[in-house]
Amino acid sequence: MPDPLASYRDTMRRRGGQARREQERRRRRARKTARRVAEYLRHAYGAARVVLFRPMAGDEVPLGPRSDIDLAVRGLDKEDYFEAVARVQDEAVPFQVDLVRIEQCPESLHEVIRREGCDV
């Protein structure tokens, strides 16, 4: 007797594969965007270090359609921060970027950046 759920299982397997491939494409695109933004911050604002952290830094956390790029930057003058945030948003479309100055972030965030971050 044929398995009545075989077609359903095949469809779910196929959809799962498509979702994983889309997830990987989005992650690659986000990392490429993060590298471009980091270069922009270094050239336009003299940033000494740019670190990608949280979900984008690893491969294990799924990215949703509204996942953002979390960047920590060292060497960005506080007077330039808000302008840099606005410019970075333009550079990163279609992604949103959360930009934090390492010099001003709380110790708990420093720990997250040290533990999860990777230089871009």
SULRA-V576085 format. One record per pair of residues at least 12 apart in sequence whose ideal C-beta (glycine too) atoms are under 10 Angstrom apart, sorted by the first residue. I is the first residue (numbers start at 1). J is the second residue. D is the distance in whole Angstrom. If there is no record, write none. Layout:
i=I j=J d=D
i=I j=J d=D
//
This chain:
i=19 j=62 d=9
i=20 j=62 d=9
i=22 j=63 d=10
i=22 j=65 d=10
i=23 j=59 d=10
i=23 j=62 d=6
i=23 j=63 d=6
i=23 j=64 d=9
i=24 j=59 d=9
i=24 j=63 d=10
i=26 j=56 d=10
i=26 j=62 d=10
i=26 j=63 d=5
i=26 j=64 d=9
i=26 j=65 d=8
i=26 j=67 d=8
i=26 j=95 d=9
i=27 j=55 d=9
i=27 j=56 d=7
i=27 j=58 d=9
i=27 j=59 d=7
i=27 j=61 d=10
i=27 j=62 d=9
i=27 j=63 d=6
i=27 j=67 d=9
i=29 j=63 d=10
i=29 j=94 d=9
i=29 j=95 d=8
i=30 j=52 d=9
i=30 j=55 d=9
i=30 j=56 d=5
i=30 j=63 d=7
i=30 j=67 d=7
i=30 j=68 d=9
i=30 j=69 d=6
i=30 j=92 d=9
i=30 j=94 d=10
i=30 j=95 d=6
i=30 j=97 d=10
i=31 j=52 d=7
i=31 j=56 d=7
i=31 j=57 d=9
i=31 j=69 d=9
i=31 j=118 d=9
i=31 j=120 d=8
i=32 j=120 d=10
i=33 j=56 d=9
i=33 j=69 d=6
i=33 j=91 d=8
i=33 j=92 d=5
i=33 j=93 d=9
i=33 j=94 d=9
i=33 j=95 d=5
i=33 j=97 d=8
i=33 j=120 d=10
i=34 j=50 d=8
i=34 j=51 d=10
i=34 j=52 d=5
i=34 j=56 d=6
i=34 j=57 d=9
i=34 j=69 d=5
i=34 j=70 d=9
i=34 j=71 d=7
i=34 j=92 d=8
i=34 j=95 d=8
i=34 j=97 d=8
i=34 j=118 d=10
i=34 j=120 d=5
i=35 j=50 d=9
i=35 j=52 d=9
i=35 j=120 d=5
i=36 j=88 d=10
i=36 j=91 d=6
i=36 j=92 d=8
i=36 j=120 d=9
i=37 j=50 d=8
i=37 j=52 d=9
i=37 j=69 d=7
i=37 j=71 d=7
i=37 j=73 d=10
i=37 j=84 d=10
i=37 j=87 d=9
i=37 j=88 d=5
i=37 j=89 d=9
i=37 j=90 d=10
i=37 j=91 d=5
i=37 j=92 d=5
i=37 j=95 d=9
i=37 j=97 d=6
i=37 j=99 d=9
i=37 j=120 d=8
i=38 j=50 d=4
i=38 j=51 d=9
i=38 j=52 d=8
i=38 j=71 d=7
i=38 j=73 d=8
i=38 j=88 d=10
i=38 j=91 d=10
i=38 j=119 d=8
i=38 j=120 d=4
i=39 j=91 d=9
i=39 j=120 d=9
i=40 j=84 d=9
i=40 j=87 d=7
i=40 j=88 d=7
i=40 j=90 d=10
i=40 j=91 d=5
i=40 j=92 d=9
i=41 j=71 d=8
i=41 j=73 d=6
i=41 j=75 d=9
i=41 j=76 d=7
i=41 j=80 d=10
i=41 j=84 d=7
i=41 j=87 d=9
i=41 j=88 d=7
i=41 j=91 d=9
i=41 j=99 d=8
i=41 j=120 d=10
i=42 j=73 d=9
i=42 j=75 d=9
i=42 j=76 d=10
i=44 j=76 d=10
i=44 j=80 d=9
i=44 j=83 d=9
i=44 j=84 d=8
i=44 j=87 d=7
i=44 j=88 d=9
i=44 j=91 d=9
i=45 j=73 d=8
i=45 j=75 d=8
i=45 j=76 d=5
i=45 j=77 d=7
i=45 j=80 d=5
i=45 j=81 d=9
i=45 j=83 d=9
i=45 j=84 d=5
i=45 j=87 d=9
i=45 j=88 d=10
i=46 j=75 d=6
i=46 j=76 d=8
i=46 j=77 d=8
i=46 j=80 d=9
i=47 j=71 d=10
i=47 j=73 d=5
i=47 j=74 d=7
i=47 j=75 d=5
i=47 j=76 d=5
i=47 j=77 d=10
i=47 j=80 d=10
i=47 j=84 d=8
i=47 j=101 d=10
i=47 j=102 d=10
i=48 j=73 d=8
i=48 j=74 d=5
i=48 j=75 d=3
i=48 j=76 d=9
i=48 j=102 d=9
i=49 j=72 d=8
i=49 j=73 d=7
i=49 j=74 d=4
i=49 j=75 d=7
i=49 j=76 d=10
i=49 j=102 d=7
i=49 j=117 d=10
i=49 j=119 d=7
i=49 j=120 d=9
i=50 j=71 d=6
i=50 j=72 d=7
i=50 j=73 d=5
i=50 j=74 d=8
i=50 j=75 d=9
i=50 j=76 d=9
i=50 j=99 d=9
i=50 j=102 d=10
i=50 j=117 d=10
i=50 j=119 d=7
i=50 j=120 d=5
i=51 j=70 d=9
i=51 j=71 d=7
i=51 j=72 d=4
i=51 j=73 d=8
i=51 j=74 d=8
i=51 j=100 d=9
i=51 j=102 d=8
i=51 j=113 d=6
i=51 j=114 d=9
i=51 j=116 d=9
i=51 j=117 d=4
i=51 j=118 d=7
i=51 j=119 d=6
i=51 j=120 d=7
i=52 j=69 d=7
i=52 j=70 d=7
i=52 j=71 d=6
i=52 j=72 d=8
i=52 j=113 d=10
i=52 j=116 d=9
i=52 j=117 d=6
i=52 j=118 d=6
i=52 j=119 d=8
i=52 j=120 d=5
i=53 j=69 d=10
i=53 j=70 d=5
i=53 j=71 d=8
i=53 j=72 d=6
i=53 j=98 d=10
i=53 j=100 d=9
i=53 j=109 d=9
i=53 j=112 d=6
i=53 j=113 d=5
i=53 j=114 d=9
i=53 j=115 d=8
i=53 j=116 d=5
i=53 j=117 d=4
i=53 j=118 d=8
i=53 j=120 d=10
i=54 j=67 d=9
i=54 j=68 d=9
i=54 j=69 d=9
i=54 j=70 d=4
i=54 j=71 d=10
i=54 j=72 d=10
i=54 j=98 d=8
i=54 j=112 d=7
i=54 j=113 d=9
i=54 j=116 d=6
i=54 j=117 d=8
i=55 j=67 d=6
i=55 j=68 d=9
i=55 j=69 d=9
i=55 j=70 d=8
i=55 j=116 d=9
i=56 j=68 d=8
i=56 j=69 d=6
i=56 j=70 d=7
i=56 j=71 d=9
i=56 j=95 d=9
i=56 j=116 d=10
i=56 j=118 d=9
i=56 j=120 d=9
i=57 j=69 d=10
i=57 j=70 d=8
i=57 j=112 d=10
i=57 j=113 d=9
i=57 j=115 d=10
i=57 j=116 d=5
i=57 j=117 d=6
i=57 j=118 d=5
i=57 j=120 d=9
i=58 j=116 d=7
i=58 j=118 d=9
i=61 j=116 d=10
i=63 j=95 d=10
i=65 j=94 d=9
i=66 j=95 d=10
i=66 j=96 d=8
i=67 j=95 d=8
i=67 j=96 d=9
i=68 j=92 d=9
i=68 j=95 d=6
i=68 j=96 d=4
i=68 j=97 d=6
i=68 j=98 d=5
i=69 j=88 d=9
i=69 j=92 d=6
i=69 j=95 d=5
i=69 j=96 d=7
i=69 j=97 d=5
i=69 j=98 d=7
i=69 j=99 d=9
i=69 j=120 d=9
i=70 j=96 d=10
i=70 j=97 d=8
i=70 j=98 d=5
i=70 j=99 d=8
i=70 j=100 d=8
i=70 j=109 d=10
i=70 j=112 d=9
i=70 j=113 d=9
i=70 j=116 d=9
i=70 j=117 d=9
i=71 j=88 d=8
i=71 j=92 d=9
i=71 j=97 d=6
i=71 j=98 d=7
i=71 j=99 d=5
i=71 j=100 d=7
i=71 j=113 d=10
i=71 j=117 d=9
i=71 j=120 d=8
i=72 j=98 d=9
i=72 j=99 d=8
i=72 j=100 d=5
i=72 j=101 d=8
i=72 j=102 d=5
i=72 j=103 d=10
i=72 j=105 d=7
i=72 j=109 d=8
i=72 j=110 d=9
i=72 j=112 d=9
i=72 j=113 d=5
i=72 j=114 d=10
i=72 j=117 d=7
i=73 j=88 d=9
i=73 j=99 d=6
i=73 j=100 d=7
i=73 j=101 d=6
i=73 j=102 d=7
i=73 j=103 d=9
i=74 j=101 d=8
i=74 j=102 d=4
i=74 j=103 d=7
i=74 j=113 d=10
i=75 j=101 d=9
i=75 j=102 d=8
i=75 j=103 d=8
i=76 j=99 d=8
i=76 j=100 d=10
i=76 j=101 d=6
i=76 j=102 d=9
i=76 j=103 d=8
i=76 j=104 d=10
i=77 j=101 d=9
i=77 j=103 d=10
i=78 j=101 d=7
i=78 j=103 d=8
i=78 j=104 d=7
i=80 j=101 d=10
i=81 j=99 d=8
i=81 j=100 d=9
i=81 j=101 d=6
i=81 j=104 d=9
i=82 j=99 d=10
i=84 j=97 d=10
i=84 j=99 d=7
i=84 j=101 d=9
i=85 j=97 d=8
i=85 j=98 d=9
i=85 j=99 d=5
i=85 j=100 d=10
i=100 j=113 d=8
i=102 j=117 d=10
//
